[in-house]
Amino acid sequence: MATLSVKPSQRFRLPDWHTNSHLLSTNAERQRDASHQIRQEARVLCNETNNQTIWDEHDNRTRLAERIDTVNRWKEMLDKCLTDLDAEIDALTQMKESAEQNLQAKNLPLDVAIECLTLRDSRRDIDVVKDPVEEELHKEVEVIDATKKALQQKISQAFEKLCLLQEVRQQLSSDHRDKMETLDIDRGCLSLNLKSPNISLKVNPTRVPNGSSTLQQWDDFSQFNKSRAEAEMKGAIELREAIALTIAETNNELEAQRVATEFAFRKRLREMEKLYSELRWQEKNTLEEIAELQEDIRHLEEDLRRKLQNLKLCHTRLESRTYRPNVELCRDQAQYGLTDEVHQLEATIAALKQKLAQAQDALDALYKHLARLQADIDCKANSMLLDTKCMDTRRKLTVPAEKFVPEVDTFTRTTNRTLSPLKTCQLELV
């Protein structure tokens, strides 16, 4: 007969079995309730976080757009400021070049004034005087030196101002470039969305980079650059006006001095021409007087020779009558007459000799004075020629260089124009 083998194992009781089933059911319900609660909370959280995320992204997109507008406004202001600054730099550069050209142009009147002074140093004798012409020429040199110093000062100020403007422009350009780059970055950020392929997680994206500035610092920086640029441009405009005024004033002063100098030249030339005419008249009269005096001297000499012949005749008669014989050697009327005639002729001859000596002295004096007159005429002719050359040289100040043709040759002393008879004589004497 077969036997049932019982495996040795633990046996649970029936209540334990019921308890376990009830416990499983209860735990299942509790777990389902907990899961349901979690699911509800998860749905609420998803809804809330989705809404929050959407609104946060919308707000930040709006902030980015507003920031782009702000940066773009600053960029446009910097654009205009840079345009104005470039225009002012060009205007100031042109004004500086104009001042440099005016400064360079002052070399010609200075050379002309110095050349005139050098020419007038060739005057001779009494004509080497410190006349109004020389004073005006020295004054002209002083005026030119003063105008050159004033222009050079303005040119130096313009150069310094251009350096400052270039420095400001560099700062503005750097700020402008930064804003352009910022606009590119922010516009790129604004264009990103959830489907953009180049979005990814980054390491510590919320960090504050070194060198970060506050919004106030950012605004103050651009405002400072703009304000400084406007201030420098205002100073440049004032400097341009001052340079233009200096150029006008120096040109007016130089023109006024040129007119005064040439007026002094013309006045001096008229004065010398008048004196030259007077000297030539005196020379003519002196030559006529010399000719008349020489003629009178010849008459005196001839009359003296005749009186000597008369005296010889009287002497011969008296000597011959001394040989009358005996009583015939008497002192008759003829003897007394011849004796009186001898005395009269001797007195006449003495008077003629004295007058002839006086005439010779007068002739010598006339010749000496004529020599002085002719020497002074030569000096005056030389001085007039020198001043004429100076006036011709000064035509460079009013005639363009390409059209300037000297009217008086400095070396051959010839002229390309018809001179007056007075000046023709003047040139012949030199």
C-alpha positions in Angstrom: 0.0 0.0 0.0 1.3 3.3 -1.0 2.0 6.0 1.5 1.7 9.9 1.1 4.9 11.7 1.7 4.5 15.2 3.1 7.1 17.7 2.3 8.3 19.6 5.2 7.3 23.4 4.6 5.6 26.2 6.4 1.8 26.3 6.4 -0.2 29.5 6.7 -3.4 29.7 8.4 -6.6 30.6 6.6 -7.1 33.9 8.5 -3.6 34.9 7.4 -4.6 34.1 3.9 -7.7 36.3 4.1 -5.7 39.0 5.8 -3.1 39.0 3.1 -5.7 39.3 0.3 -7.5 42.1 2.1 -4.1 43.8 2.6 -3.3 43.5 -1.0 -6.6 45.0 -2.1 -6.3 47.8 0.4 -2.8 48.6 -0.6 -3.7 48.5 -4.3 -6.5 51.0 -3.7 -4.3 53.3 -1.6 -1.6 53.1 -4.3 -4.1 53.9 -7.0 -5.3 56.9 -4.9 -1.8 58.1 -4.4 -1.1 57.6 -8.1 -4.3 59.4 -9.0 -3.3 62.3 -6.8 0.2 62.5 -8.3 -1.3 62.4 -11.7 -3.6 65.3 -11.0 -0.9 67.2 -9.3 1.4 66.5 -12.3 -1.2 67.7 -14.7 -1.8 70.9 -12.7 2.0 71.4 -12.5 2.4 70.9 -16.2 -0.3 73.3 -17.0 1.0 75.9 -14.6 4.7 75.5 -15.7 3.7 75.5 -19.4 1.8 78.7 -18.9 4.6 80.1 -16.8 7.2 79.1 -19.4 5.1 80.5 -22.2 4.6 83.8 -20.5 8.3 83.9 -19.4 9.4 83.3 -22.9 6.9 85.9 -24.2 8.0 88.4 -21.7 11.7 87.8 -22.4 11.0 88.0 -26.1 9.3 91.4 -25.5 12.3 92.5 -23.3 14.7 91.4 -26.1 12.6 93.3 -28.7 12.6 96.4 -26.4 16.3 96.1 -25.8 16.9 95.8 -29.5 14.9 98.9 -30.0 16.8 100.7 -27.3 20.2 99.6 -28.7 19.0 100.4 -32.2 18.0 103.9 -31.2 21.5 104.5 -29.7 23.0 103.0 -32.8 21.1 105.5 -35.0 22.1 108.4 -32.7 25.7 107.2 -32.9 25.3 106.9 -36.7 24.1 110.5 -36.9 26.8 111.6 -34.5 29.5 109.9 -36.6 28.1 111.4 -39.8 28.2 114.9 -38.2 31.6 114.2 -36.7 33.0 113.1 -40.1 31.5 116.2 -41.7 33.0 118.4 -39.0 36.4 116.7 -39.4 36.3 117.3 -43.1 35.3 120.9 -42.7 37.9 121.6 -40.1 40.6 119.8 -42.3 39.6 122.0 -45.2 39.7 125.1 -43.0 43.1 124.1 -41.7 44.4 123.6 -45.3 43.0 127.0 -46.2 44.9 128.5 -43.2 48.0 126.7 -44.3 47.6 128.0 -47.9 47.1 131.5 -46.5 50.2 131.1 -44.3 52.2 129.9 -47.4 50.8 132.8 -49.4 52.3 135.2 -46.8 55.8 134.2 -48.0 55.4 136.2 -51.3 54.6 139.6 -49.7 57.3 139.0 -47.1 59.8 138.2 -49.9 58.6 141.3 -51.9 58.9 143.6 -48.8 62.4 142.3 -48.1 63.4 142.6 -51.8 62.2 146.2 -51.7 64.2 147.0 -48.6 67.2 145.3 -50.2 66.8 147.3 -53.4 66.4 150.6 -51.5 69.7 149.8 -49.7 71.3 150.6 -53.1 70.4 154.3 -52.7 73.4 156.6 -52.6 74.6 159.6 -50.6 71.9 161.9 -49.3 69.1 159.7 -50.7 69.9 157.1 -48.0 67.2 158.4 -45.8 64.7 156.8 -43.4 61.6 158.0 -45.3 58.0 157.0 -44.9 58.4 154.3 -47.6 61.1 152.6 -45.5 58.9 152.9 -42.4 55.9 151.4 -44.2 58.0 148.6 -45.6 59.3 147.7 -42.1 55.8 148.0 -40.8 54.7 145.7 -43.6 57.3 143.1 -42.5 56.0 143.4 -38.9 52.4 143.0 -40.1 53.3 139.9 -42.2 55.2 138.3 -39.2 52.2 139.0 -36.9 49.8 137.5 -39.4 52.0 134.4 -39.9 52.2 133.9 -36.1 48.4 134.3 -35.8 47.8 131.8 -38.6 50.3 129.4 -37.3 48.7 129.5 -33.9 45.3 128.7 -35.4 46.8 125.9 -37.5 48.3 124.4 -34.3 44.9 124.7 -32.6 43.2 123.1 -35.6 45.7 120.2 -35.5 45.1 119.6 -31.8 41.3 119.8 -32.3 41.5 117.3 -35.2 43.4 114.9 -32.9 40.7 115.2 -30.3 38.0 114.7 -32.9 39.7 111.6 -34.3 40.0 110.3 -30.7 36.3 110.9 -30.1 35.5 109.3 -33.5 37.5 106.3 -32.5 35.5 106.0 -29.3 32.2 106.5 -31.1 33.2 104.0 -33.7 34.1 101.4 -31.1 30.8 102.0 -29.3 29.0 101.8 -32.6 30.7 98.5 -33.5 29.8 97.1 -30.1 26.2 98.1 -30.5 26.1 96.6 -34.0 27.5 93.3 -32.7 25.0 93.5 -29.8 22.2 94.0 -32.2 23.3 91.0 -34.2 23.5 88.9 -31.0 20.1 90.0 -29.6 18.4 89.7 -33.0 19.8 86.2 -33.2 18.5 85.4 -29.8 15.1 86.9 -30.7 14.9 84.7 -33.8 15.5 81.5 -31.8 12.5 79.2 -31.0 11.9 75.7 -29.7 12.5 74.2 -33.2 15.8 76.0 -33.8 18.5 73.4 -34.5 21.3 75.2 -32.7 19.8 75.4 -29.2 21.4 73.2 -26.4 22.2 73.1 -22.8 25.1 75.2 -21.7 27.4 75.1 -18.7 26.4 77.6 -16.0 24.6 80.0 -18.3 23.4 82.1 -15.5 26.8 83.2 -14.4 27.7 86.9 -14.4 30.6 87.5 -16.9 33.6 89.5 -15.7 33.4 93.1 -16.9 29.6 93.2 -16.8 28.1 96.7 -16.4 24.8 97.9 -15.1 22.2 99.4 -17.3 22.9 102.8 -15.9 26.6 102.4 -16.6 25.8 101.3 -20.2 23.6 104.3 -20.8 26.0 106.7 -19.2 28.9 105.4 -21.3 27.1 106.0 -24.6 25.7 109.3 -23.3 29.2 110.4 -22.3 30.6 109.5 -25.8 27.8 111.4 -27.5 28.0 114.4 -25.3 31.8 114.6 -25.7 31.5 114.3 -29.4 28.9 117.1 -29.5 31.1 119.3 -27.2 34.2 118.7 -29.4 32.1 119.4 -32.6 30.9 122.6 -31.0 34.5 123.6 -30.2 35.5 122.7 -33.7 32.8 124.9 -35.2 33.9 127.8 -33.0 37.5 127.2 -34.0 36.6 127.1 -37.7 34.8 130.4 -37.3 37.8 131.8 -35.5 40.2 130.6 -38.2 38.0 132.1 -40.9 37.9 135.4 -39.0 41.7 135.3 -38.5 42.2 134.6 -42.2 39.9 137.5 -43.1 41.5 139.9 -40.6 45.0 139.0 -41.6 44.2 139.4 -45.3 42.5 142.8 -44.6 45.4 144.0 -42.5 47.9 142.9 -45.1 45.9 144.5 -47.9 45.6 147.7 -45.9 49.3 147.8 -45.3 50.0 147.0 -48.9 47.8 150.0 -50.0 49.6 152.2 -47.4 53.0 151.1 -48.6 52.3 151.6 -52.3 50.7 155.0 -51.5 53.9 155.9 -49.7 55.9 154.7 -52.7 53.8 156.8 -55.2 54.0 159.8 -52.9 57.8 159.4 -52.6 58.2 158.9 -56.4 56.1 162.1 -57.1 58.2 164.0 -54.5 61.5 162.7 -56.1 60.2 163.4 -59.7 59.3 166.9 -58.6 62.7 167.4 -57.1 64.4 165.7 -60.1 62.6 168.2 -62.4 63.7 171.1 -60.2 67.3 169.8 -60.2 67.3 169.4 -64.0 65.9 172.9 -64.3 68.7 174.2 -62.0 71.2 172.2 -64.1 69.9 173.7 -67.3 70.0 177.3 -65.9 73.5 176.6 -64.4 74.7 175.4 -67.7 73.3 178.5 -69.4 74.9 180.7 -66.8 78.2 178.9 -67.2 78.0 179.4 -71.0 77.2 183.1 -70.5 79.9 183.5 -67.9 82.4 181.8 -70.1 81.4 184.2 -72.9 81.8 187.2 -70.6 85.2 185.9 -69.5 86.3 185.6 -73.1 85.1 189.2 -73.6 87.0 190.3 -70.5 90.1 188.6 -71.7 89.8 190.1 -75.1 89.1 193.5 -73.6 92.1 193.0 -71.3 94.3 192.2 -74.2 93.0 195.3 -76.0 93.7 197.4 -72.9 97.2 195.9 -72.8 97.7 196.9 -76.4 96.5 200.4 -75.5 98.9 200.5 -72.6 101.7 199.3 -74.8 100.9 202.1 -77.2 100.9 204.7 -74.4 104.1 203.3 -73.0 105.7 203.3 -76.4 104.6 206.9 -77.1 105.8 208.1 -73.7 109.1 206.2 -74.1 109.6 207.5 -77.6 108.9 211.1 -76.4 111.7 210.9 -73.8 114.1 211.0 -76.7 113.0 214.5 -77.8 116.1 216.7 -78.1 117.0 219.5 -75.7 114.3 221.9 -74.9 111.8 219.9 -76.9 111.7 217.5 -74.0 108.9 219.5 -72.4 106.0 218.4 -70.3 103.3 219.5 -72.7 99.6 218.6 -72.9 100.4 215.5 -74.9 102.8 214.4 -72.2 100.1 215.0 -69.5 97.5 213.3 -71.6 99.6 210.2 -72.2 100.5 210.0 -68.6 96.8 210.2 -67.5 96.0 207.6 -70.2 98.6 205.2 -68.7 97.3 205.7 -65.2 93.7 205.2 -66.5 94.7 202.1 -68.5 96.6 200.6 -65.5 93.6 201.2 -63.3 91.3 199.7 -65.9 93.5 196.7 -66.4 93.7 196.2 -62.7 89.9 196.4 -62.5 89.6 194.0 -65.4 92.0 191.5 -63.9 90.1 191.7 -60.6 86.8 191.2 -62.4 88.3 188.4 -64.5 89.6 186.7 -61.3 86.1 187.1 -59.8 84.5 185.6 -62.9 86.9 182.7 -62.9 86.1 182.1 -59.3 82.4 182.3 -60.1 82.9 179.9 -63.0 84.8 177.5 -60.8 82.0 177.7 -58.2 79.4 177.1 -60.9 81.3 174.1 -62.2 81.5 172.7 -58.6 77.8 173.3 -58.0 77.0 171.8 -61.4 78.9 168.7 -60.4 77.0 168.6 -57.1 73.7 169.1 -59.0 74.6 166.3 -61.5 75.7 164.0 -58.7 72.4 164.6 -56.9 70.5 164.2 -60.1 72.2 160.9 -60.6 71.3 159.9 -57.0 67.7 160.9 -57.6 67.6 159.0 -60.9 69.0 156.0 -59.1 66.6 156.3 -56.3 63.6 156.7 -58.7 64.8 153.7 -60.6 65.1 151.6 -57.5 61.6 152.7 -56.3 60.2 152.0 -59.8 61.7 148.5 -59.6 60.1 148.2 -56.1 56.7 149.2 -57.5 57.2 146.8 -60.4 58.2 144.0 -58.0 55.1 144.7 -55.8 52.9 144.0 -58.8 53.5 140.3 -57.9 51.1 141.0 -55.0 48.2 141.8 -57.3 49.0 140.0 -60.6 48.8 136.2 -60.8 52.2 134.5 -61.0 51.5 133.0 -64.4 50.6 136.4 -65.9 53.4 138.4 -64.2 55.9 140.0 -66.6 58.5 142.4 -65.1 58.2 145.8 -66.6 61.7 146.8 -65.3 64.7 144.5 -65.8 66.7 144.5 -62.7 70.0 143.8 -64.4 69.9 145.6 -67.8 67.7 148.3 -66.5 65.5 148.2 -69.6 61.8 148.5 -69.7 59.0 146.8 -71.6 56.8 149.9 -71.6 57.2 153.4 -72.9 58.6 155.7 -70.2 58.0 159.3 -69.7 60.7 161.7 -70.9 61.6 162.3 -67.3 62.2 158.6 -66.6 64.0 158.2 -70.0 66.5 160.8 -68.9 66.6 159.1 -65.5 67.6 155.8 -67.1 70.2 157.5 -69.3 71.9 159.0 -66.3 72.3 155.7 -64.5 
